[in-house]
């Protein structure tokens, strides 16, 4: 289940076309995520990127999204899984399955049992 902060991060990541982890700061538990297409090599080991297409995210939230299969991170490139692309749709389907199994099925079994036992 997504926390509020993870849902906001997932929504913000979707706003970036090609999310890429450009830099990490382990001391502050932060990662700078930029649009991969806006990265431009300027000088030796210096890159520039569009500030409007960047995002600072917590590393532990990225790990949470990866562990729960909302994201895949390969070589600092971030891709969305189906679960990450439509998280509320899958949660709604799981809720419907739960309600079906825990409420609807017992009601039907009760009605059928009552019908067959009191059919005299």
N, CA, C and O atoms as a DFTB+ gen file, in Angstrom:
480 C
 N C O
     1  1       0.850      -1.177       0.000
     2  2       0.000       0.000       0.000
     3  2       0.893       1.236       0.000
     4  3       1.911       1.293       0.690
     5  1       0.496       2.193      -0.769
     6  2       1.275       3.420      -0.883
     7  2       1.014       4.355       0.289
     8  3      -0.124       4.511       0.730
     9  1       2.072       4.971       0.785
    10  2       1.900       6.051       1.733
    11  2       1.617       7.329       0.939
    12  3       1.785       7.360      -0.280
    13  1       1.196       8.362       1.627
    14  2       0.882       9.616       0.945
    15  2       2.121      10.186       0.252
    16  3       2.049      10.637      -0.891
    17  1       3.257      10.160       0.954
    18  2       4.493      10.709       0.389
    19  2       4.941       9.914      -0.833
    20  3       5.411      10.494      -1.812
    21  1       4.800       8.595      -0.782
    22  2       5.187       7.764      -1.920
    23  2       4.269       7.999      -3.109
    24  3       4.720       8.003      -4.254
    25  1       2.985       8.196      -2.841
    26  2       2.048       8.483      -3.932
    27  2       2.364       9.821      -4.588
    28  3       2.282       9.952      -5.809
    29  1       2.727      10.817      -3.776
    30  2       3.096      12.126      -4.331
    31  2       4.375      12.007      -5.154
    32  3       4.469      12.588      -6.235
    33  1       5.357      11.261      -4.656
    34  2       6.594      11.063      -5.403
    35  2       6.328      10.337      -6.717
    36  3       6.879      10.710      -7.753
    37  1       5.498       9.315      -6.684
    38  2       5.167       8.584      -7.901
    39  2       4.470       9.496      -8.908
    40  3       4.748       9.430     -10.106
    41  1       3.577      10.334      -8.429
    42  2       2.896      11.286      -9.315
    43  2       3.893      12.283      -9.910
    44  3       3.826      12.587     -11.101
    45  1       4.807      12.788      -9.099
    46  2       5.805      13.750      -9.591
    47  2       6.790      13.098     -10.561
    48  3       7.247      13.740     -11.506
    49  1       7.113      11.840     -10.330
    50  2       8.001      11.135     -11.261
    51  2       7.346      10.952     -12.626
    52  3       8.023      10.970     -13.654
    53  1       6.026      10.774     -12.629
    54  2       5.321      10.619     -13.898
    55  2       5.338      11.900     -14.720
    56  3       5.174      11.861     -15.940
    57  1       5.536      13.032     -14.057
    58  2       5.571      14.313     -14.761
    59  2       6.870      14.503     -15.545
    60  3       6.931      15.321     -16.463
    61  1       7.903      13.748     -15.181
    62  2       9.195      13.836     -15.866
    63  2       9.204      12.796     -16.978
    64  3       8.874      11.634     -16.741
    65  1       9.576      13.201     -18.186
    66  2       9.504      12.295     -19.340
    67  2      10.393      11.069     -19.191
    68  3       9.903       9.941     -19.235
    69  1      11.677      11.272     -19.016
    70  2      12.632      10.172     -18.872
    71  2      13.379      10.339     -17.560
    72  3      14.489      10.871     -17.548
    73  1      12.781       9.889     -16.435
    74  2      13.448      10.115     -15.144
    75  2      14.772       9.374     -15.032
    76  3      14.879       8.205     -15.403
    77  1      15.766      10.063     -14.520
    78  2      17.123       9.541     -14.399
    79  2      17.709      10.055     -13.088
    80  3      17.626      11.247     -12.793
    81  1      18.298       9.162     -12.306
    82  2      18.928       9.567     -11.045
    83  2      20.283      10.159     -11.387
    84  3      21.228       9.436     -11.701
    85  1      20.368      11.470     -11.324
    86  2      21.584      12.165     -11.727
    87  2      22.623      12.172     -10.615
    88  3      23.808      11.967     -10.876
    89  1      22.198      12.402      -9.391
    90  2      23.133      12.508      -8.276
    91  2      22.438      12.054      -7.002
    92  3      21.237      12.260      -6.833
    93  1      23.206      11.429      -6.099
    94  2      22.665      11.027      -4.803
    95  2      23.507      11.618      -3.694
    96  3      24.722      11.768      -3.826
    97  1      22.852      11.949      -2.609
    98  2      23.520      12.450      -1.417
    99  2      23.083      11.555      -0.265
   100  3      22.002      11.733       0.297
   101  1      23.933      10.593       0.081
   102  2      23.579       9.617       1.103
   103  2      23.477      10.241       2.495
   104  3      22.714       9.757       3.331
   105  1      24.227      11.295       2.752
   106  2      24.173      11.933       4.061
   107  2      22.809      12.578       4.308
   108  3      22.294      12.529       5.425
   109  1      22.233      13.173       3.285
   110  2      20.935      13.821       3.434
   111  2      19.790      12.943       2.934
   112  3      18.637      13.373       2.942
   113  1      20.096      11.714       2.499
   114  2      19.095      10.764       2.031
   115  2      18.278      11.333       0.870
   116  3      17.055      11.201       0.831
   117  1      18.978      11.971      -0.078
   118  2      18.297      12.599      -1.192
   119  2      18.907      12.171      -2.518
   120  3      20.089      11.840      -2.608
   121  1      18.071      12.190      -3.532
   122  2      18.514      11.894      -4.887
   123  2      17.967      12.978      -5.810
   124  3      16.811      13.384      -5.695
   125  1      18.808      13.437      -6.719
   126  2      18.389      14.412      -7.712
   127  2      17.984      13.649      -8.963
   128  3      18.790      12.931      -9.555
   129  1      16.735      13.811      -9.359
   130  2      16.199      13.115     -10.526
   131  2      15.920      14.157     -11.605
   132  3      15.250      15.160     -11.360
   133  1      16.440      13.906     -12.789
   134  2      16.281      14.847     -13.903
   135  2      15.729      14.112     -15.119
   136  3      15.696      12.883     -15.166
   137  1      15.302      14.890     -16.087
   138  2      14.896      14.338     -17.376
   139  2      16.155      13.992     -18.140
   140  3      17.006      14.854     -18.359
   141  1      16.281      12.745     -18.546
   142  2      17.508      12.280     -19.186
   143  2      17.792      13.024     -20.491
   144  3      18.953      13.230     -20.845
   145  1      16.761      13.419     -21.195
   146  2      16.946      14.103     -22.469
   147  2      17.482      15.523     -22.299
   148  3      18.048      16.081     -23.239
   149  1      17.313      16.118     -21.113
   150  2      17.791      17.483     -20.908
   151  2      19.230      17.543     -20.416
   152  3      19.793      18.631     -20.303
   153  1      19.845      16.383     -20.118
   154  2      21.241      16.381     -19.682
   155  2      22.146      16.764     -20.850
   156  3      22.043      16.201     -21.940
   157  1      23.016      17.711     -20.614
   158  2      23.963      18.132     -21.650
   159  2      25.361      18.186     -21.044
   160  3      25.573      18.745     -19.968
   161  1      26.281      17.605     -21.745
   162  2      27.682      17.604     -21.313
   163  2      28.297      18.959     -21.665
   164  3      28.284      19.370     -22.826
   165  1      28.834      19.646     -20.663
   166  2      29.390      20.971     -20.896
   167  2      30.915      20.940     -20.894
   168  3      31.554      21.250     -21.899
   169  1      31.484      20.566     -19.761
   170  2      32.943      20.484     -19.633
   171  2      33.284      19.113     -19.069
   172  3      32.400      18.281     -18.865
   173  1      34.535      18.887     -18.824
   174  2      34.939      17.589     -18.296
   175  2      34.206      17.316     -16.974
   176  3      34.339      18.059     -16.002
   177  1      33.448      16.250     -16.973
   178  2      32.666      15.760     -15.832
   179  2      31.677      16.797     -15.295
   180  3      31.356      16.780     -14.107
   181  1      31.204      17.671     -16.127
   182  2      30.205      18.643     -15.690
   183  2      29.024      18.600     -16.654
   184  3      29.182      18.741     -17.867
   185  1      27.854      18.404     -16.091
   186  2      26.639      18.340     -16.883
   187  2      25.711      19.469     -16.478
   188  3      25.751      19.939     -15.341
   189  1      24.892      19.894     -17.392
   190  2      23.854      20.860     -17.090
   191  2      22.505      20.232     -17.433
   192  3      22.423      19.377     -18.315
   193  1      21.465      20.647     -16.750
   194  2      20.139      20.084     -16.962
   195  2      19.109      21.175     -16.743
   196  3      19.398      22.216     -16.152
   197  1      17.924      20.924     -17.219
   198  2      16.818      21.868     -17.084
   199  2      16.280      21.792     -15.652
   200  3      15.851      20.729     -15.204
   201  1      16.303      22.914     -14.943
   202  2      15.859      22.933     -13.546
   203  2      14.365      22.613     -13.423
   204  3      13.944      22.032     -12.422
   205  1      13.566      22.980     -14.415
   206  2      12.129      22.736     -14.322
   207  2      11.789      21.254     -14.473
   208  3      10.712      20.822     -14.064
   209  1      12.689      20.483     -15.050
   210  2      12.468      19.043     -15.227
   211  2      13.278      18.243     -14.219
   212  3      13.704      17.126     -14.514
   213  1      13.493      18.795     -13.043
   214  2      14.255      18.077     -12.019
   215  2      13.403      17.910     -10.769
   216  3      12.414      18.616     -10.569
   217  1      13.806      16.972      -9.947
   218  2      13.059      16.630      -8.746
   219  2      14.037      16.108      -7.707
   220  3      14.944      15.343      -8.035
   221  1      13.861      16.511      -6.468
   222  2      14.661      15.970      -5.370
   223  2      13.774      15.011      -4.590
   224  3      12.711      15.392      -4.100
   225  1      14.218      13.767      -4.478
   226  2      13.425      12.724      -3.826
   227  2      14.242      12.061      -2.726
   228  3      15.473      12.068      -2.754
   229  1      13.542      11.495      -1.770
   230  2      14.208      10.742      -0.714
   231  2      14.598       9.375      -1.252
   232  3      13.823       8.731      -1.959
   233  1      15.795       8.941      -0.917
   234  2      16.304       7.660      -1.413
   235  2      15.480       6.500      -0.860
   236  3      15.209       5.536      -1.575
   237  1      15.079       6.590       0.415
   238  2      14.316       5.486       0.992
   239  2      12.934       5.348       0.351
   240  3      12.407       4.238       0.278
   241  1      12.339       6.441      -0.111
   242  2      11.058       6.335      -0.806
   243  2      11.237       5.702      -2.182
   244  3      10.388       4.934      -2.633
   245  1      12.344       6.027      -2.846
   246  2      12.638       5.364      -4.121
   247  2      12.837       3.863      -3.928
   248  3      12.364       3.055      -4.727
   249  1      13.545       3.499      -2.854
   250  2      13.747       2.082      -2.552
   251  2      12.421       1.393      -2.228
   252  3      12.195       0.252      -2.633
   253  1      11.541       2.093      -1.493
   254  2      10.225       1.536      -1.167
   255  2       9.425       1.275      -2.435
   256  3       8.814       0.216      -2.578
   257  1       9.427       2.234      -3.356
   258  2       8.694       2.059      -4.611
   259  2       9.291       0.935      -5.452
   260  3       8.569       0.214      -6.140
   261  1      10.606       0.794      -5.392
   262  2      11.260      -0.288      -6.142
   263  2      10.960      -1.649      -5.510
   264  3      10.674      -2.608      -6.227
   265  1      11.021      -1.746      -4.188
   266  2      10.770      -3.013      -3.498
   267  2       9.321      -3.479      -3.683
   268  3       9.059      -4.680      -3.748
   269  1       8.397      -2.544      -3.765
   270  2       6.984      -2.894      -3.938
   271  2       6.563      -2.918      -5.400
   272  3       5.373      -2.907      -5.714
   273  1       7.542      -2.951      -6.284
   274  2       7.365      -3.150      -7.723
   275  2       6.537      -2.064      -8.403
   276  3       5.785      -2.342      -9.337
   277  1       6.679      -0.823      -7.929
   278  2       6.079       0.303      -8.628
   279  2       7.050       0.860      -9.674
   280  3       6.632       1.410     -10.693
   281  1       8.354       0.710      -9.406
   282  2       9.405       1.211     -10.288
   283  2      10.445       0.127     -10.528
   284  3      10.575      -0.826      -9.759
   285  1      11.179       0.303     -11.618
   286  2      12.395      -0.471     -11.856
   287  2      13.515       0.532     -12.078
   288  3      13.372       1.477     -12.854
   289  1      14.627       0.318     -11.394
   290  2      15.768       1.221     -11.528
   291  2      16.929       0.411     -12.077
   292  3      17.475      -0.457     -11.396
   293  1      17.304       0.710     -13.331
   294  2      18.421       0.052     -13.991
   295  2      19.449       1.093     -14.378
   296  3      19.174       1.980     -15.187
   297  1      20.635       0.984     -13.801
   298  2      21.729       1.881     -14.159
   299  2      21.297       3.344     -14.061
   300  3      21.580       4.144     -14.953
   301  1      20.612       3.683     -12.973
   302  2      20.123       5.019     -12.655
   303  2      18.959       5.484     -13.518
   304  3      18.475       6.603     -13.347
   305  1      18.511       4.663     -14.424
   306  2      17.355       5.003     -15.243
   307  2      16.111       4.428     -14.585
   308  3      16.102       3.267     -14.177
   309  1      15.068       5.229     -14.482
   310  2      13.846       4.826     -13.793
   311  2      12.765       4.521     -14.827
   312  3      12.477       5.340     -15.700
   313  1      12.172       3.335     -14.718
   314  2      11.035       2.972     -15.565
   315  2       9.887       2.544     -14.666
   316  3      10.101       2.015     -13.575
   317  1       8.679       2.775     -15.128
   318  2       7.485       2.437     -14.368
   319  2       6.996       1.049     -14.756
   320  3       7.013       0.678     -15.930
   321  1       6.564       0.297     -13.770
   322  2       5.900      -0.966     -14.045
   323  2       4.417      -0.665     -14.227
   324  3       3.985       0.474     -14.056
   325  1       3.647      -1.681     -14.573
   326  2       2.209      -1.459     -14.718
   327  2       1.595      -1.052     -13.388
   328  3       0.699      -0.210     -13.336
   329  1       2.080      -1.651     -12.328
   330  2       1.580      -1.315     -10.994
   331  2       1.906       0.135     -10.646
   332  3       1.115       0.800      -9.977
   333  1       3.042       0.624     -11.083
   334  2       3.412       2.006     -10.816
   335  2       2.723       2.988     -11.731
   336  3       2.521       4.146     -11.366
   337  1       2.363       2.540     -12.912
   338  2       1.713       3.430     -13.858
   339  2       0.246       3.641     -13.504
   340  3      -0.296       4.726     -13.719
   341  1      -0.394       2.616     -12.966
   342  2      -1.798       2.684     -12.556
   343  2      -1.961       2.180     -11.118
   344  3      -2.610       1.154     -10.915
   345  1      -1.397       2.864     -10.111
   346  2      -1.448       2.324      -8.753
   347  2      -2.845       2.317      -8.147
   348  3      -3.168       1.411      -7.379
   349  1      -3.685       3.300      -8.469
   350  2      -5.006       3.370      -7.855
   351  2      -5.960       2.356      -8.497
   352  3      -6.863       1.844      -7.836
   353  1      -5.760       2.076      -9.756
   354  2      -6.593       1.092     -10.424
   355  2      -6.354      -0.292      -9.826
   356  3      -7.308      -1.032      -9.588
   357  1      -5.115      -0.642      -9.587
   358  2      -4.807      -1.957      -9.018
   359  2      -5.276      -2.036      -7.567
   360  3      -5.746      -3.087      -7.132
   361  1      -5.156      -0.947      -6.814
   362  2      -5.674      -0.930      -5.442
   363  2      -7.188      -1.094      -5.435
   364  3      -7.731      -1.789      -4.576
   365  1      -7.869      -0.464      -6.377
   366  2      -9.322      -0.594      -6.472
   367  2      -9.729      -2.031      -6.811
   368  3     -10.695      -2.553      -6.255
   369  1      -9.001      -2.659      -7.712
   370  2      -9.289      -4.056      -8.061
   371  2      -9.071      -4.962      -6.848
   372  3      -9.870      -5.865      -6.599
   373  1      -7.998      -4.726      -6.094
   374  2      -7.749      -5.521      -4.884
   375  2      -8.835      -5.303      -3.843
   376  3      -9.227      -6.247      -3.158
   377  1      -9.337      -4.059      -3.711
   378  2     -10.419      -3.766      -2.779
   379  2     -11.701      -4.490      -3.198
   380  3     -12.399      -5.054      -2.355
   381  1     -12.007      -4.477      -4.473
   382  2     -13.199      -5.183      -4.967
   383  2     -13.089      -6.682      -4.725
   384  3     -14.071      -7.318      -4.341
   385  1     -11.915      -7.250      -4.943
   386  2     -11.724      -8.678      -4.670
   387  2     -11.910      -8.988      -3.187
   388  3     -12.518      -9.999      -2.835
   389  1     -11.390      -8.128      -2.321
   390  2     -11.544      -8.318      -0.883
   391  2     -13.016      -8.247      -0.480
   392  3     -13.498      -9.097       0.269
   393  1     -13.733      -7.231      -0.978
   394  2     -15.148      -7.100      -0.639
   395  2     -15.960      -8.265      -1.172
   396  3     -16.899      -8.720      -0.518
   397  1     -15.612      -8.743      -2.331
   398  2     -16.303      -9.897      -2.906
   399  2     -16.120     -11.126      -2.028
   400  3     -17.085     -11.835      -1.743
   401  1     -14.893     -11.381      -1.598
   402  2     -14.606     -12.576      -0.810
   403  2     -15.118     -12.473       0.621
   404  3     -15.539     -13.477       1.197
   405  1     -15.090     -11.285       1.200
   406  2     -15.427     -11.172       2.618
   407  2     -16.881     -10.787       2.882
   408  3     -17.377     -11.014       3.986
   409  1     -17.574     -10.214       1.906
   410  2     -18.951      -9.793       2.149
   411  2     -19.933     -10.506       1.225
   412  3     -20.905     -11.102       1.690
   413  1     -19.690     -10.448      -0.052
   414  2     -20.647     -10.977      -1.011
   415  2     -20.775     -12.504      -0.942
   416  3     -21.889     -13.028      -0.939
   417  1     -19.667     -13.209      -0.888
   418  2     -19.703     -14.679      -0.846
   419  2     -20.390     -15.186       0.423
   420  3     -21.222     -16.087       0.311
   421  1     -20.101     -14.672       1.620
   422  2     -20.833     -15.163       2.807
   423  2     -22.337     -14.888       2.750
   424  3     -23.128     -15.694       3.240
   425  1     -22.738     -13.765       2.161
   426  2     -24.169     -13.475       2.041
   427  2     -24.842     -14.488       1.123
   428  3     -25.926     -14.982       1.434
   429  1     -24.216     -14.795       0.010
   430  2     -24.781     -15.764      -0.932
   431  2     -24.841     -17.148      -0.298
   432  3     -25.836     -17.856      -0.458
   433  1     -23.800     -17.539       0.413
   434  2     -23.791     -18.845       1.080
   435  2     -24.885     -18.902       2.140
   436  3     -25.542     -19.933       2.289
   437  1     -25.090     -17.828       2.871
   438  2     -26.137     -17.787       3.892
   439  2     -27.525     -17.913       3.266
   440  3     -28.374     -18.652       3.766
   441  1     -27.746     -17.194       2.180
   442  2     -29.046     -17.263       1.501
   443  2     -29.293     -18.668       0.958
   444  3     -30.385     -19.212       1.122
   445  1     -28.297     -19.252       0.319
   446  2     -28.461     -20.602      -0.217
   447  2     -28.655     -21.633       0.892
   448  3     -29.477     -22.538       0.749
   449  1     -27.931     -21.517       1.966
   450  2     -28.068     -22.444       3.096
   451  2     -29.464     -22.330       3.711
   452  3     -30.099     -23.339       4.017
   453  1     -29.929     -21.112       3.885
   454  2     -31.267     -20.893       4.443
   455  2     -32.346     -21.448       3.528
   456  3     -33.319     -22.039       3.995
   457  1     -32.178     -21.263       2.251
   458  2     -33.150     -21.775       1.279
   459  2     -33.224     -23.299       1.318
   460  3     -34.317     -23.864       1.364
   461  1     -32.072     -23.969       1.300
   462  2     -32.071     -25.425       1.275
   463  2     -32.485     -26.048       2.606
   464  3     -33.072     -27.130       2.614
   465  1     -32.198     -25.405       3.711
   466  2     -32.566     -25.984       5.016
   467  2     -34.035     -25.734       5.352
   468  3     -34.639     -26.528       6.073
   469  1     -34.606     -24.678       4.860
   470  2     -36.000     -24.353       5.197
   471  2     -36.934     -24.603       4.015
   472  3     -37.967     -23.945       3.896
   473  1     -36.593     -25.512       3.174
   474  2     -37.364     -25.794       1.967
   475  2     -38.487     -26.810       2.206
   476  3     -39.134     -27.187       1.229
   477  1     -38.742     -27.239       3.311
   478  2     -39.691     -28.314       3.613
   479  2     -41.004     -28.050       3.052
   480  3     -41.919     -28.857       3.216
